Every structure is written in C-alpha cells, then in structure tokens.
Amino acid sequence: MKGLTIENISMRFDLANGESIQALKDVSLDIKEGQIISVLGPSGCGKTTLLNIIAGFLAPTAGRVNLNGHTVTGPDAERGMVFQQGALFEWMNVRSNVSFGPRMKRMPKSEQDKKVQHLLEVVGLGGFEDKAVYELSGGMQQRVALARCLANDPDVILMDEPLGALDALTREKMQGLVLKLWKETGKTIILITHSVEEAILLGERLLVLAPRPGRIHKEYQLPYAEMGVTMDLREVKKTQGYTETREEILAMIWDMEEEIMGGAGEG
Amino acid sequence: MTILLIYIAIFVGAFFAIKAIEKFKTKETDFTSLKTVTFGDESAVISNRAASFISVLAIFMIWGAFTGSKLMPFHVPGPFIGDFSFTYTATNAAGETDDALVKVVVYDSKSDKVLPKPDIEPGPGFAKNDSASIAAWRSGLIKVRRNDVGYGENDYKVVSIDGQSISPSSEIFIDNARIYMTAKGTLSLTPEKGWQMESLYLPPPEDVWSRLIKVASEGYKNFSLFEHLGWSLLRVVGGFLAGAIVGIPLGYSMGLSGWFRGWFDPIVEFMRPVPPLALIPLVIIWFGIDEEGKIILLFLASLWIMTISARAGVSGVTISKIHAAYSLGASKWQIMRHVIIPNSLPEIFTGARVAMGVCWGTVVAAELVAAQKGAGMMIINASKFQMTDLVILGIVLIGVIGYSIDILMRISEKYLVPWKGK
C-alpha cells in the first residue's frame, strides 16, 4: 500500500508546573503518493509537532503514522526533511553537503558525484560544488538543502517553513522551484508555512489547523499548485478565486489568533 | 610617581603631535573613514599604528632614561659621582668652637674598584680634618669626631655643618648629599641618588641583552637557555595533550549521556574553580618535584577546561542539524563522526587556547616552587642571586613564548575550523 496515512494521532505532554498540554488531538490524514500538502495555522497549533511526528523525531501518545504499509518508529532516510535554516553542515562544502545521504549509505564515489552534479543543476547551483556553504546567500543555502534532501531519494519530503527566513523576492523564486521539483520528482511533499499565500500557491491540499488542542480545522482542495507548475506564480495570483480563498483563510486564522490573545488590546 | 607623570605626558604629547601630523596627510576615503559616528561604533575604532609604535618606544625610552642606558642619548639625573667636601663645626668641653674639613669621594658602584679615602692633612685646632669614600646609591658613617682632640669628653659635640646647625636624630641637606646625625652624634652621609634606578633594581636594556647573549651561549645552572625554555614548553605540551586526550572524550560523553553527565558533573563543577596553583602542594606531596608531578599538575589544569569546552561543543549543535542527519539516514556513529565532532571543533579550539594559556602560567609557577630546570626555575634562582637582568630577561622570554603559543593557536584555528563564527 503506497502513501502516507496518519491515524488518530494525539500528542499530550506534561509541563514542569504540573499542567499538561494537548498539542494534537485525533489528527487523521490520508496522503496519496505524489501529493503536495501545505499545513497552515496560528502559532501554537501543533504544525511542527505534527511534522516531527511524521519525521519520527517524536512519538505520539496515541495513534500512528504509516508509510507504504509500515509504521513509523523513528527517523529514516525514506522521509527527508528540509529545515528553515542552519541545518546545513558548515564544515562541508556544497558537494559534501549534498552527497551526505548517499555517502552515509556508502554509495560509490562516481555515482555520488554524478548525483550531486545533476541535483545542483536542477536547483540552479551548477558550478557551486566547491563553495563553502557559509559563503552562499540564504536562498542558495536553501537550494542546497533541497538538493541534499533529494540526493537521498526519499519517499516523502517534509518541509518545516523552508522559505520562512528568505526575503520576499527570493521566496517567490524558491516557491517556483519547489513546485518544479515536486512535478519533476513526483515526491510526496508536506510543507508547513506561516504564509497564507505560500500555502495556497504550493498546496494541492491545504490544511488549516486550529489550536488548543491542535486539530484539523478545515481542508481545501486547490488548483493553484498544478497551475504554478506551468505558469508564472504572479499570474497564478491573478486567477479567479485566488483572492477570495486567501481572504477567507486569512480571516479564519485571524479569528483563531484573536481567540488565543483573548482579544486583549485589540479594537 | 614621576615616571607615571612622564608617561602620561608622553601619551598626551604624542597624541597631539600625531594629530597635528595627520592633518597634513591626504584624507583616506575608505568606507570606515567616511563614518561620522565613531564614538560608540566599535567597528569604526581602528587601532592607531603610530600610537602602538610610540607606546613601545616610550617604554624602552623611559627604561633607558631611568637606568642610564648607553643606548639612550639623554638620561634623567644619575647619582652624584665625584669629590666634594663640607666643613663641620664642633664645640668642646671648654666651650670653644673649631671648624674642620671633610673630603668625600663618591665612586661608581658599577665599577668594581673601591676608591680609597682621599688623603687630607689633620689641620690646626682641636677639630681635625677627615675624609671618606662612599659608593654611589649607598650611605656611609663618617666618624668625624674620632680623631678630634677632646672627643669622648662630655660636652664635645658637632653643632653645625656648612653653617647649618644640626643635632642628634635630625638631618640636613648640603650640596650633593644628605647628612643625618644619629642619636649618638655620628654623621651618616648619603650622596645625592638622582632619579636613576640602581642596576640591582632595574638593569638597563643593554644589560638584559648582554645577559641573553651570555645565557644563550653558556647556559645557566647546568642547562642551556634552550633547555630551560624547552623543558617548560615540553611540560606544557605534555600536560595539555594528556588533558585533551582525557578531557575531550569525557566532555563528549557528558554531552551525550545523562549517566556520564550526572556522574561527572559534581566533580567537574567542583574542580573547575580550583586554581591549579592551589594543587601544587598536594601534587608535590604525592608525586614529588620531578617531571611526573609537573605533567600531572598541567594535566589537571587543562583537563577541566577541555572537558567543559567539549561538552559545550556537543550541546552547541543545532538540533536541526542532528535531525537532518538522522533523516538523511546517518547512524549514531556517523552522526558522531560527521556532525557532532566537527560541530564542536570551534568550541574545543577556544578551550584549547584557554587551556594552553593556563598551562603556561601554571608551569612557570610550578617551576618557581621547585624544579631543576625550566623558565620559572631560572628566574627564581636568578632572583636569589640578585641577577635582576636575568629575572627581567626570563619574564620577557616567558611573555614572548606565551604570546607565540596564542598566535600559533589562532593561526591553526583559522586553517582547521574556517567556519567558526560564520
């Protein structure tokens, strides 16, 4: 059975002061192979917790995650992860960063090199093999992170706000790159973001999580990711319905944030 | 005090002199020099090369000027050297007064030749002429009454010198000397000392230099200079390496395992604030004063520093790097080898720099206490023989070596962990 299924996941943990937090409650999700899903929600809704559970860094207190028919028990190369920033290894050059996964698997050197070269071409960093990663700009570093993840040929790619720290222009370019990679590689991608626009543009399916306890509030099926593969993203934003969807989701999240803050100090 | 004032005067004077000279130079137009806000912007504060140069020069000039160095064209006034004389007036039991002349010769104490008292005729009257020979910077008793007629009678006393009256337990100043009359009436004469330092307290730079030549060619106390310094260095390197070999794995295990951390935390946290110097007595009692004891002391000095820096290096790994490595399929061992160790290297280097500095300080102190050879032994031994030039030479060499060690560590850091701080 191909695909990723999340069955009734709950996550609850105790704090030092005796209280406990219900980070996630009864989250279920079925993801077909090759889907790109964006996850959105106010801060504290458990997005990152959910991603960490899928990645295998956290064990849920109830429920389980199945990938291609087996249960996830810990981190594995089948589920690659792209982090916001600072997850590259500064002591390695671009080539060694990208070839890290294959190297750990003891892939022959010539194959590694071919792979690195190909992937760097794909992410638009051809010729940067020998650069130190700290010499690259933030956008370039995230390109390396994407290539490093792809080099391992994972079944699922988990992205934890990978473009969060980039400036607006770079971010837009990178969004296009993510869509291109999604289409070319056919990988299942789960992307967590703070940006409503990004979630709409990149998510075939868009999940809005609600906080306290973290749960799926609403799910959208959106056409924009598919459009974005062939169209300029700025054109996509002009299509009918885009603005309405954005406003609807923004209002939803705004309300949730208000609720968290208790409306204090507003209006 | 005078020296401090002179130093401040040079500091301020040089500042204005350099500022005045800089006015005539063409203005630089690099980015930093275009900043208008420099007060408070640390990046705009550029160390003034001229100031550094003058600073070093000023120290050597003051050193030379106050020690009568031959390298210096001008000096502060030195001690009085040469002949002078004064007359004293005495009264005898009969109430008569008489004058007599005292000839004094003051000779340079650096030349080993002791000058004899100058000859002088006794002269007429009951007070007879005297003479004395005194080394510069020293004082001497002049028993002017001893050859006088009537000395020993109750009312015989010296009442004035060069017309200034003097009484027991008081002092007067005449040209070129201070004269103090002891409680019993004997004169104690101290020729003018001037401002210069006696070579016993501060030898001039050229003496230190010639001592360097001498010690470098002849050695000191059965060992050559190279051996003294080499042994100190060898102990430092040995002790430091031992500390690193034990401390780094210990720090790693404390950073990676709760059991290790729980077990060793109390020990490390307790031992860390204990200054290594405080361990010297115990180390001597246990291991003696030979190499073994020194290496163990330096091992203990560097161990805790290296342990703590390795532990800090492990806890300094960003969790996303570890997570990334796991989800790229790395095993625990591979994560240790490819992520944790390289990531902790900058911290370990910082620790190593600190540890080397501490070890260098500790070895010198340990050698001061007890050693057959070594830089510290050399200077404490020289001080016992009042060879101040060797003491200063040793201090300078210890400083130079300590500084070189730090520079070496910094250079290797640049090559080995180029990503530090990036």
Interface residues (C-beta under 8 A of the other chain):
Chain A: A55 G56 F57 G74 P75 D76 A77 R79 G80 M81 F83 Q84 G86 A87 L88 F89 E90 W91 F100 G101 M104 K105 A132 Y134 R148 C149 N152 P154 L158
Chain B: T318 S320 K321 H323 A324 A325 Y326 S327 L328 G329 A330 S331 Q334 H338 V339 P342 N343 L345 V417 P418 W419 K422
